[in-house]
Amino acid sequence: MTNTELANAIRHGLFSERETLKEAMEYAFSVFRTLGPNEIAATTAMMVVLNTLSNEMLKDITPEESAQ
């Protein structure tokens, strides 16, 4: 799956976005802080999704790109 295909597969029109990944993560963590003891579970779930997304993106990188 190319990065473009991946982006199209995970995009959901019901939800908004932020300008940068950093801003999006800061927003998510601010929401998670309202969950009290469930904050850790929500953070874990989000990080699992981000790690999986990262793995999928790395599959599309050529050996030449990974050497940079």
Residue pairs with C-beta under 8 A, 6 or more apart in sequence:
1 9
1 56
1 59
1 60
2 60
3 57
3 60
6 53
6 56
6 57
6 60
10 53
17 24
18 24
18 27
25 46
28 46
29 43
31 42
32 39
32 42
32 43
32 46
33 39
35 42
58 66
